[in-house]
Amino acid sequence: MEKRKVVLIGSAYPLRGGLATFNERLIREYLKRGDDASIVTFSLQYPGFLFPGKTQYSNEAPPADIPIYIKVNSINPFNWIKSGRELKKIKPDIVIIKYWMSFMAPCLGTIARIIRRNKHSKVISIIDNIIPHERKPWDRFMAKYFINSVDGFVVMSQAVLDDLRKILINKSKPVSFCWHPLYDTFGDCIGKEAAIKKLNLDPTFHYILFFGFIRDYKGLDILLKAFADPGLKKFRLKLLVAGEFYCDPQPYYDIIRQYNLEDQVVLSNDFIPDNEVAHYFCASDLVVQSYKSATQSGVSQIAYYFNKPIITTDVGGLAESFPDGKVGYVVKPDEKDIANAIFRFYNENKEEEFSKNAAVEKLKYSWENMVYSIDRLVSW
């Protein structure tokens, strides 16, 4: 294939988190294909007062294999113009923009508009969310500003596709559907006993994992209440909560005390670095996503990578990639339904069956498919 110049605008090192992981992995796929690919990331992603966590920045070593340029200031319009003009001038063949929240719409939409003036670059957006989980009155207006600035879209769930079609003014703009690819950047699977030992956990218990940044819409409160169900006591279970609080933690501590769960819940509430992610998934029998609302989730794709069964709620697009009863269970966002699914999983000894099925099911979630979806839009 002819070598192309590809630029992705979005989160990347020294920023941390799922967005950065996604963007870096996608650019690696282009580099593997022989393209001239790089990332233009943020010098300022969020102002400190808007960021709910402890820090936006990674303390790990920078990726040595990806050209990353720190340029974009999300709140400085003069920077948007400068960044847009620089990218317009170098004429990338493909510009990829990851869109996930309305706060970023003015910045990313302005840069995209300027780039497209060169009449050469195709600007494609991978849409995580059109309307955020925690909605604001201006979300639709901001989304319209952004989506009118790009040439085409990749969506990763039917829920996002439906939202996009409601807002998209120019119905002739192409849209491509692609499942969220696997996060395959966290190392190899390790044995369960070794992972439990790495985390200094009690090996006489079984572990259920809730993983990722904790926000109210992710339903940890529902899962904690489900975990208090007396029917689960016989299985010697502990709930492993791994991820930083991006909301007030006090209501969750209150639930733990109210239901006397202090000895049944293990809280690991710092950001989990990439080199420790495998320990949490490999130590666990089961991953539970008790979300109250969702589009798609990167946590699901980490679970698939490690062949882990999953219980997920039937909200938004979260359950679209999980065949119920094959790789786990799809339930309502209700503590009783979640407790019943956990009981059924252990009572019927489903771990081995679901894990084997996950190892087959995950094969369709490839980064090659994501690149192919983008290429289809570029050639539209």
Buried (B, 14 or more C-beta within 10 A) or exposed (E): EEEBBBBBBBBBBBBBBBBBBBBBBBBBBBBEBEBBBBBBBBBBBBEEEEEBBEEBEBEEEEBEEBEBBBBBBBBBEEBBEBBBBBBBEEEBBBBBBBBBBBBBBBBBBBBBBBBBEBEEBBBBBBBBBBBBBEEEEEBBEBBBBBBBBBBBBBBBBBBBBEBBEEBBEEEEBBBBEBBBBBBBBBBEBBEBEEBBBBBEBEEEBBBBBBBBBBBBBBBBBBBBBBBBBEEBEEBEBBBBBBBBBBBEBEEBBEBBEEBEBEEBBBBBBEBBEBEBBBBBBBBBBBBBBBBBBBBBBBBBBBBBBBBBBBBBBBBBBBBBBBEEEBBBBBBEBBBEBBBBBBBEBBEEEBBEBBBEBBBEBBEEBBBEEBBEBBBBBBEB
